[in-house]
Amino acid sequence: MIGLRSPAGQCMVGAKMAAAAAASIRERQTVALKRMLNFNVPHIKNSTGEPVWKVLIYDRFGQDIISPLLSVKELRDMGITLHLLLHSDRDPIPDVPAVYFVMPTEENIDRMCQDLRNQLYESYYLNFISAISRSKLEDIANAALAASAVTQVAKVFDQYLNFITLEDDMFVLCNQNKELVSYRAINRPDITDTEMETVMDTIVDSLFCFFVTLGAVPIIRCSRGTAAEMVAVKLDKKLRENLRDARNSLFTGDTLGAGQFSFQRPLLVLVDRNIDLATPLHHTWTYQALVHDVLDFHLNRVNLEESSGVENSPAGARPKRKNKKSYDLTPVDKFWQKHKGSPFPEVAESVQQELESYRAQEDEVKRLKSIMGLEGEDEGAISMLSDNTAKLTSAVSSLPELLEKKRLIDLHTNVATAVLEHIKARKLDVYFEYEEKIMSKTTLDKSLLDIISDPDAGTPEDKMRLFLIYYISAQQAPSEADLEQYKKALTDAGCNLNPLQYIKQWKAFAKMASAPTSYGNTTTKPMGLLSRVMNTGSQFVMEGVKNLVLKQQNLPVTRILDNLMEMKSNPETDDYRYFDPKMLRGNDSSVPRNKNPFQEAIVFVVGGGNYIEYQNLVDYIKGKQGKHILYGCSELFNATQFIKQLSQLGQK
């Protein structure tokens, strides 16, 4: 009655076009979403006709997938007049088609059936983020029959888009219900086998969707005896089953070979978070990772509290309410793209340079505005520029561009200032430098106890992070007497010792399993304070902040990838298991069939990842001509969120 189709098999033309145009996972997922919003026919950019006006109904999962990729303006260009949450109160709009983009859950299906009964829309295009089961499909069919709405259900599609793309080369599994696949969920001592199966199935379902969207069947490598191995076994089985069912396979025909290099398959390296617990706790020094560490930043949006100035309020007046501002840090933002991986002092300097070059052009803008009779900073008037052709002179073509530049400078001035306040208030440069020394086993110039006991250095959480990194990286655990002394200092500093409790158990267990991870032996070299930014005219008073320059050092995840991608023999990775879902008989071996180095690889961290690792991989691949890597993780957390999970695991 209602046939289920998968866009992978359905839109071969679409796949061909996508393969020609789209390379990165971000582009591929965007192409798939646009095709869906275009009633599952490929979206052709320069068609002149008006789009068909429609309503988009999504659940929170769908919202999280769409929001980092498509802006409200792009949705409007695709004909989306309204976008509403499935479980909100929605009024009937009987003459408009509705495109649904939801997870196939029990409550979502019930609500969709209710919509059919209430005849809310003219027609229904039902798209499921992840594959819907036969029985749930029958529920929808029965509801459509009962509501005499069979003809209105135009299409039902499995979209296989159950993952969130944040960068051209980075994705995360989910944002909603992420505690279900969190580090804590996987490492809970009291987890039952069935619960663990559910966690693994959730991760595998998303990874499967990822490879359907990528249009490639990977070769899988993973460490033994970890959650990563459980994911590998299940994913291998799922890919194998899909390939075996030739009629319905999602990896056949034109969709395949649509990677960046169609001749070679990608490598998927599955690593377990437990191979490196120090990096997620590490204080960082690059822009994007700092924003994620100290500000409220998720799904590419940063939320800032702006203090609305106290200076002019009379004494005794109530302090003004803080304004909340949110900014999207997107690929369109050239400054962000260029500097998100730069050390912070460099970012501050670049913002300053941009500001100076803008000021030089600003007088020009004022001149243009007065020519056009657009005094005042009215944004509305500026957006009318395009219609206001009569007054436009050739010089004005640069005006929108300049105003956009100004918007980005303001945005980064605000964001960088907020980051700088944290760096100065918490002495984050001192922490970063000290942790780098600990992790690279360099001699320390100051005792750890001094920093922990210094009331001006950082928050209790900063101190705890530093101590945990010391404890994790130490070849020899500190003696009981020393540990007691540290514990006392940490408690006096207001730290919660639960995370240490967990790390102690973890370390004892990891010691039995393997040697401690090494973090390379490089150091940061202070370059003397920044001179240019120190000018009094600068927005950023960097006084007292060290200008640390990063040297490339490979973190454990990058090192593992390097061994496996380049086919290097190394005790760390020699016993990694090898799976090839295309081989007819699955064989358990760690002997790679493929002896050539890989051109494309995906590193996926089971148990959560962070921007420090992502940036480290990006820096690593820069030196490798023609190679591509993607970083993925089951959830993206910053140190605060990770410490919280460790704390819950360490509770007695």
Secondary structure as the mmCIF struct_conf table of DSSP 4:
data_model
#
loop_
_struct_conf.conf_type_id
_struct_conf.id
_struct_conf.beg_label_comp_id
_struct_conf.beg_label_asym_id
_struct_conf.beg_label_seq_id
_struct_conf.end_label_comp_id
_struct_conf.end_label_asym_id
_struct_conf.end_label_seq_id
STRN STRN1 LEU A 4 ARG A 5
HELX_RH_AL_P HELX_RH_AL_P1 PRO A 7 GLN A 10
HELX_RH_AL_P HELX_RH_AL_P2 MET A 12 ALA A 21
BEND BEND1 SER A 24 SER A 24
HELX_RH_AL_P HELX_RH_AL_P3 ILE A 25 LEU A 37
TURN_TY1_P TURN_TY1_P1 ASN A 38 ASN A 40
BEND BEND2 VAL A 41 VAL A 41
HELX_LH_PP_P HELX_LH_PP_P1 PRO A 42 ILE A 44
TURN_TY1_P TURN_TY1_P2 LYS A 45 ASN A 46
BEND BEND3 GLY A 49 GLY A 49
HELX_LH_PP_P HELX_LH_PP_P2 GLU A 50 TRP A 53
STRN STRN2 LYS A 54 TYR A 58
HELX_RH_AL_P HELX_RH_AL_P4 ARG A 60 ILE A 66
TURN_TY1_P TURN_TY1_P3 SER A 67 LEU A 69
HELX_RH_AL_P HELX_RH_AL_P5 VAL A 72 ASP A 77
TURN_TY1_P TURN_TY1_P4 MET A 78 GLY A 79
STRN STRN3 ILE A 80 LEU A 85
TURN_TY1_P TURN_TY1_P5 LEU A 86 HIS A 87
BEND BEND4 SER A 88 SER A 88
STRN STRN4 ILE A 93 VAL A 102
HELX_RH_AL_P HELX_RH_AL_P6 GLU A 106 ARG A 117
TURN_TY1_P TURN_TY1_P6 ASN A 118 GLN A 119
STRN STRN5 TYR A 121 PHE A 128
BEND BEND5 ILE A 129 SER A 130
HELX_LH_PP_P HELX_LH_PP_P3 ALA A 131 SER A 133
HELX_RH_AL_P HELX_RH_AL_P7 ARG A 134 ALA A 146
TURN_TY1_P TURN_TY1_P7 ALA A 147 SER A 148
HELX_RH_3T_P HELX_RH_3T_P1 VAL A 150 GLN A 152
STRN STRN6 VAL A 153 ASP A 158
BEND BEND6 PHE A 163 PHE A 163
STRN STRN7 ILE A 164 GLU A 167
TURN_TY1_P TURN_TY1_P8 ASP A 168 ASP A 169
STRN STRN8 MET A 170 VAL A 172
BEND BEND7 LEU A 173 LEU A 173
BEND BEND8 ASN A 175 ASN A 175
TURN_TY1_P TURN_TY1_P9 GLN A 176 ASN A 177
HELX_RH_3T_P HELX_RH_3T_P2 LYS A 178 VAL A 181
BEND BEND9 SER A 182 SER A 182
HELX_RH_AL_P HELX_RH_AL_P8 TYR A 183 ASN A 187
TURN_TY1_P TURN_TY1_P10 PRO A 189 ASP A 190
HELX_RH_AL_P HELX_RH_AL_P9 ASP A 193 LEU A 214
TURN_TY1_P TURN_TY1_P11 GLY A 215 GLY A 215
HELX_LH_PP_P HELX_LH_PP_P4 VAL A 217 PRO A 218
STRN STRN9 ILE A 219 CYS A 222
TURN_TY1_P TURN_TY1_P12 ARG A 224 GLY A 225
BEND BEND10 THR A 226 THR A 226
HELX_RH_AL_P HELX_RH_AL_P10 ALA A 227 ARG A 244
HELX_RH_3T_P HELX_RH_3T_P3 ALA A 246 ASN A 248
TURN_TY1_P TURN_TY1_P13 LEU A 250 PHE A 251
HELX_RH_3T_P HELX_RH_3T_P4 GLY A 253 THR A 255
TURN_TY1_P TURN_TY1_P14 LEU A 256 GLY A 257
BEND BEND11 GLY A 259 GLN A 264
HELX_LH_PP_P HELX_LH_PP_P5 ARG A 265 PRO A 266
STRN STRN10 LEU A 267 ASP A 272
HELX_RH_3T_P HELX_RH_3T_P5 ARG A 273 ILE A 275
BEND BEND12 LEU A 277 ALA A 278
HELX_RH_3T_P HELX_RH_3T_P6 THR A 279 LEU A 281
STRN STRN11 THR A 286 THR A 286
HELX_RH_AL_P HELX_RH_AL_P11 TYR A 287 VAL A 294
BEND BEND13 LEU A 295 LEU A 295
STRN STRN12 ASP A 296 HIS A 298
TURN_TY1_P TURN_TY1_P15 LEU A 299 ASN A 300
STRN STRN13 ARG A 301 GLU A 306
HELX_LH_PP_P HELX_LH_PP_P6 SER A 307 SER A 307
TURN_TY1_P TURN_TY1_P16 GLU A 311 ASN A 312
BEND BEND14 SER A 313 SER A 313
HELX_LH_PP_P HELX_LH_PP_P7 PRO A 314 PRO A 314
TURN_TY1_P TURN_TY1_P17 ALA A 315 GLY A 316
HELX_LH_PP_P HELX_LH_PP_P8 ALA A 317 LYS A 322
STRN STRN14 ASN A 323 ASP A 328
TURN_TY1_P TURN_TY1_P18 PRO A 331 VAL A 332
HELX_RH_AL_P HELX_RH_AL_P12 LYS A 334 HIS A 339
TURN_TY1_P TURN_TY1_P19 LYS A 340 GLY A 341
BEND BEND15 SER A 342 SER A 342
STRN STRN15 PRO A 343 PRO A 343
HELX_RH_AL_P HELX_RH_AL_P13 PHE A 344 MET A 372
TURN_TY1_P TURN_TY1_P20 GLY A 373 GLY A 373
TURN_TY1_P TURN_TY1_P21 GLY A 376 GLU A 377
HELX_RH_AL_P HELX_RH_AL_P14 GLU A 379 SER A 383
HELX_RH_3T_P HELX_RH_3T_P7 MET A 384 SER A 386
TURN_TY1_P TURN_TY1_P22 ASP A 387 ASP A 387
HELX_RH_3T_P HELX_RH_3T_P8 THR A 389 LYS A 391
HELX_RH_3T_P HELX_RH_3T_P9 SER A 394 SER A 398
HELX_RH_AL_P HELX_RH_AL_P15 LEU A 399 ARG A 426
TURN_TY1_P TURN_TY1_P23 LYS A 427 LYS A 427
HELX_RH_AL_P HELX_RH_AL_P16 LEU A 428 MET A 439
TURN_TY1_P TURN_TY1_P24 SER A 440 LYS A 441
HELX_LH_PP_P HELX_LH_PP_P9 THR A 442 LEU A 444
BEND BEND16 ASP A 445 LYS A 446
HELX_RH_AL_P HELX_RH_AL_P17 LEU A 448 SER A 453
TURN_TY1_P TURN_TY1_P25 PRO A 455 ASP A 456
BEND BEND17 ALA A 457 GLY A 458
HELX_RH_AL_P HELX_RH_AL_P18 PRO A 460 SER A 473
BEND BEND18 GLN A 475 GLN A 476
HELX_LH_PP_P HELX_LH_PP_P10 ALA A 477 SER A 479
HELX_RH_AL_P HELX_RH_AL_P19 GLU A 480 ASP A 492
TURN_TY1_P TURN_TY1_P26 ALA A 493 GLY A 494
HELX_RH_AL_P HELX_RH_AL_P20 ASN A 498 ALA A 513
HELX_LH_PP_P HELX_LH_PP_P11 ALA A 515 THR A 517
BEND BEND19 ASN A 521 ASN A 521
STRN STRN16 LYS A 525 PRO A 526
BEND BEND20 LEU A 529 LEU A 529
BEND BEND21 SER A 531 SER A 531
HELX_RH_3T_P HELX_RH_3T_P10 ARG A 532 MET A 534
BEND BEND22 ASN A 535 ASN A 535
TURN_TY1_P TURN_TY1_P27 THR A 536 GLY A 537
BEND BEND23 GLN A 539 GLN A 539
TURN_TY1_P TURN_TY1_P28 GLU A 543 GLY A 544
STRN STRN17 LEU A 548 VAL A 549
HELX_LH_PP_P HELX_LH_PP_P12 LEU A 550 GLN A 552
HELX_RH_AL_P HELX_RH_AL_P21 PRO A 556 MET A 565
TURN_TY1_P TURN_TY1_P29 GLU A 566 MET A 567
TURN_TY1_P TURN_TY1_P30 PRO A 571 ASP A 575
STRN STRN18 ARG A 577 PHE A 579
TURN_TY1_P TURN_TY1_P31 PRO A 581 LYS A 582
BEND BEND24 MET A 583 ARG A 585
STRN STRN19 SER A 589 SER A 589
BEND BEND25 SER A 590 SER A 590
BEND BEND26 ARG A 593 ARG A 593
BEND BEND27 ASN A 596 ASN A 596
HELX_LH_PP_P HELX_LH_PP_P13 PRO A 597 PHE A 598
BEND BEND28 GLN A 599 GLN A 599
STRN STRN20 GLU A 600 VAL A 606
TURN_TY1_P TURN_TY1_P32 GLY A 607 GLY A 607
STRN STRN21 GLY A 609 GLY A 609
HELX_RH_AL_P HELX_RH_AL_P22 TYR A 611 LYS A 622
TURN_TY1_P TURN_TY1_P33 GLY A 623 GLY A 623
BEND BEND29 LYS A 624 LYS A 624
TURN_TY1_P TURN_TY1_P34 GLN A 625 GLY A 626
STRN STRN22 HIS A 628 CYS A 633
BEND BEND30 SER A 634 SER A 634
STRN STRN23 LEU A 636 LEU A 636
HELX_RH_AL_P HELX_RH_AL_P23 ALA A 639 GLY A 650
#
